[in-house]
Amino acid sequence: MKTNQHAGRPGSGPDGGNASALLRASRLSVAPMMDWTDRHCRYFHRLLTREALLYTEMVTAPALVRGSATHLLRFDPAEHPVAVQLGGSDPAELAEAARIAAAAGYGEINLNLGCPSDRVQSGCFGAVLMKDPALAADCAAAMREAVSVEVTVKCRIGVDDQRPEDVLPDFLERMCGAGIGRVIVHARKAWLQGLSPKENREVPPLDYGLVIAMKRAFPGLHLSVNGGIETLDQVQGFLAAGLDGVMVGRAAYHAPAQILLDADAAIWDGRAGRPSDAIAREMIGYVDAHVAEGGRAHSVTRHMLGLFAGRPGARVWRRHLSQAAARPGAGGEIIEEALALVAGAAAQAAE
């Protein structure tokens, strides 16, 4: 597998993909998000945190098995600990996709049982499978039997008119029976008709209490909560409440420094967060390497736009990276240019 090889790579070392490292990392994870958590985003996030578990975008089993789209599994070893998320509804096909993903070097394979988008509904997977828990369990069991690495599940508390307090315990029981030991629960229902994917992330009410109650009901099951979590304080609160992990989505993408930069110290007693400008400069070589391979600077820098969110200079940082990345031949130098503008804005704000 081709990876970006250059000096100064981040990461947690050669054991970053093993089971114990993944379990430790799962106390805080960054959610799989389509069009966002690609390999460039994950590399950037890894500079912010050495510890948190990172997830790929969802990769469909048909794309891997029938489409030979193994390029979708490309990642830099520096991203460890990193997990791949698969989507599908055919147990045999998911099993084969899991084998392909394990062979690619992923130490965890997550089954998407929570996405409500039209794309996954047309393929009868994602959250749709919560309406057929027996098939969902068959899919999970087939994947579990196919690979030696851990298989996990990400689900909702229910879909459509289901009563979460009734269906979620049964669903988790079935996952346990399928050999699944770790589940991430998005604490909202998914409405498969009438709400867009964006609305499904915002409109149905959150029920964190139900997820916490499920941890009490299934003490041996590793449970993480997801949905609407925006601060590191919230993350720590859920861990203190007895949950095993917390998965953060959009907040970790739009304001990554606010969530990830101090996470290692706060959650794992690790290193203190480093200055954001130092992290930005570490991305210069990565951008240049990507451009040298024929890529575009924008493919990388678009994931960095929120680095200074909430701080003086955030607007000029976003504007310059967005505009300068469109220049012919743009490379890592645009990061240094943007940093100069941030410094100027910060100095002006301090006057």
N, C-alpha and C positions, 0 to 999 in steps of 0.2 A: 504494500500500500504506500502510495506516495504521500509524503508529509513535508511540511515546511521545515527545512533543516537550516538553522542559523543560530548564532551565538545568543546567549542570554535567555533561553527558553525558560518559562516558569514551570510549575508543576510540583507534584508531591512525590516524585521519585518513581523508580521502576515498579514498586508494589502498588501504585495508585489504582490499579484495576482489580485488586484482590478483594475477597468478600469482607474481610475485617475493615479494610480501608473504606469500602463503600458504605458499610453499616455505620461507621463512625461519621462519615461525611453526610449521611442522610439526616442528621439533626437539622441541617438547613440545606435546601436544594433550590435550584433555579428551574422553574417549570419549562417543559417542552412547549415552544411557541412557534407556530408555523410562520415562516418567512423572517423570523427573528433569531432564534437560537441555532444559527448555522455554525460552522467551524470557526469562522472569524470572530463571531460574537463570543463563543466559548473561550477562545484563546484570550481575548480581552478580559473577560470576566475572571479567568484564572489569574491574571495579574493582580486583580483586586483581592482575591481570596485564594489561599492555598488549600483550604479545607472543604468548602461547600461542594456538594454534589451537583454536577452540571448534566443537563439532558439535551439530547439532539432534538431537532424538529421530528415530528412523527414521520416515519418512513412506512409506506404500505407494503404488506407482504407480497401482493401481486407484483409490485415494482421490482422487488428483489428476485422473486422466484421466476416470474414469467418475463419480466423486462430486463433482467440482468443489470439492474441499475445500482451496482455495487459502489459506484462513485458517491452515492448518497451517504455511504458509511464512512467516508474519508474523515480522518481526524488526526490531529497532532498528538503524539504521546504526552506532550506537555499538558494536555487537557485533563488527564487523569486527576481525580476520580471522575469518570464520565460514563453515562449510561445512554443506551439507545432506546427510543420508544417505537414500537411497531403497532400498526393498525391492520385489522383484517377480521374475517369472520369464519374462515375455513380452517379447522384445526390442523389438518395435514399441511396446508400451505403455511400457516403460522409456525408450525414446527420446523419446516424447512428454512423459513426466513430466520428463525431463531438460531439455527445452526450456522447460517451464513454470517449473522451478526456476531456470534460468539467467535467464529473463526477470524473475523476482522479485528478482534481484540477487545471487545466490550465485555466488562465484568458484570454488568447487569442489563437485563432486557426487560423493558416495561411494556405491558399490554394496555393500549388505549381503550378504555371502556367509558370515557366521559365526554369526548368531543361531540358537539351537536351540529356541526356544520352540514350544509347541504351535500358537500362532497362525501362525507362519511355516511350520511343517511342513504345516499344513492348506492353506496357500496354495502349497506346493511352492517356497518360496524361502528365503533365508537360507542356513544351513549345508547344507540339503538339496541345494543346487546344487553343492556340492563332490563329490557323488556323480555328477554329470553335468557334468564339466568342459567338454565341448564346448558345452553350452547356456550355461553360465556365461560362456564366452568370447564367444559370440554376443551375450549381453546386454550385456557390457562394450563390445564393438565397436559395437553399435548406438547406445549412449549416446554413445560417443566420436565417432561420425560425426555425431551430431545436434546437438552443441553445440561452441562454440569454447572454453569454459572447461574446466579440467582435470577429468577423470573419474578417480577413484581407487577402490580396492577394499579392503574389510576382510574377512579370511577367518580360518579356523582352520588348524591344521597338518594336519588331517584329520578324518574322522568315522568313528564306529563302529569296525569292524575294519580300516580302512585302515592301512597302514604309512606314517606321516608322512614317513619318509626316502625313500620311493618316490613318494608321490603329490604331496607339496608341490613338489618341483622341476618335475614335469610341469605342475602347476597354474600355477606362476609363469611357466613358459615360454609357456603358453597366454595368460596375461594380457599378457605382453610382445607376443605376436603380435597381440593385440587392440588394441594401441596404448596400453596402460596403463603409465605410468611410475612410479607411486607406489602401494605396497601396504602396508597395516597388517596384521600377522599376530598374532592372538591365539595365544599359544604353548601352547595346550591343544587336545587333541582335543575334538570335540563328540560326545556320545553322544545320539543322537536318540531312543532308547527306553530307559526305565529310570532316567533321571536328569531331575530338574526343571531349569529354567533356572538356579535358584540353585545347585544341585549342579554344573551344568556350568561354573560359575564357580569352583568350589572343589575338586571331586573329581578330575577327570582331572589327572595330573601335568603340571607345566609343563616345557617343553623349550626353554629360552632358547638353549641351545647350537645347536639346529637352526636357529633363526632367524638367529643370527650366521653359521652356516655358509652359509645361503642368501645372505647379503650377499656372502660371498666368492665364491660360485658365480655370482651375478648382480651384478657390481660396478656396472653401469650402471643398475640398478633401485633406486629410492629405497625403502628398507625401514624401517618402523617396527615396534617390538615393543609388544605389549599383553598384559596379563594378570598379576594378582598384584603389581603394582608399587605400593609403598606409601610410598616416601620420595623426596625430591629427590636424596639421595645415590645411590639406585638409578638414577634417571634419568641422572645424570651418568656413572655407571658404564657404562651401556649405550651412551651416546654415545661414551665413551672407547674402548669395545670395537669401534667402527667402524660401529655402526648409525646411520642417518640421522635417526631420530626415535624418540620414546617416547610412547606414549599411555597415560594414566592414567585409570582409571575411578572405582571406588567411593571410593578414598582421596581423590581430588580433590573428591568431593561431601561426604563425611562429615567431613573435616578440611581444608577448602579453604585455610586460611591456611598450614598446614604444607607443602602442596605448591606453591601458587601465589604466595604472598606474596613469597618471595625468589627465584622462578624467573627473573624478568627480569634480576636482577643476576648470578645464578649461571650462566645459560645464554647470555644475549645481552649481557652486560656493560651492562645497562640500569640503570634506577633501582632504588634500594634499596626494600625493602618498607615500606609505610606502616603506622602503627598501626591495629590492627583496629577500634578504636572510631571512628576517623576514617572508615574505609570504611563502617561501619555507619551513621553519620550521613549519608553521601552517599546512602544508600538511602531515607532518610525522604521526600525529595521524590518519588522514584520510586513509593513505596508510595502516597503521597497522590494522585499523578496517576492511578495505576491504580484507586484507589477512586473518584475523581471520574468515571472513565469507566464506573462501574458494577461494577467488580471487587471482590474481597475481599482484605483484607490478607493472609490466610493463603496465598493463591496465590503471593505473593512471599516472605513471611517463612519459609515452610516450607523454603525452600532455604538459609536463613541459619543454621539451627540449629547447624551445626558450626563456626561462625566462631571460637569460643573453645575448641575441642576441645583437651584436654590442658592447659588453663590454669585457674587459680582462677576460679570464677564460671561455668564452662561449664554446670554443671547448672542454676543459676538462670536463666541466659540461655535455655537450651532450654525450661525449664518456663514462663517468663513469656511468651515469644513464642508458644508453643503454645497456652496458655490465653487470653492477652489477644487473640489474633487472632480468637477466636470471639465477642468482644463485638460487639454491634450497633454499626455505625458505626465500628469500629476502623480506625485509620489509622496513619500513620507515627509518631505519638507513642508507640506501644507499644515502638518501638525505643529511644527515649530512656529510657523507664521501665526497660527491660531492662538498658540500659547502666549505669544507676544501681545496679542490683542487682549487676552484675558488679564495679563499682568497690568496693562495700561488701564483697563476698566477697574481692576481692584484698587490700583493706586488712586484713581480718581474718586472712587467711593470712600476711600479712607481719608480724604482731605476734608 
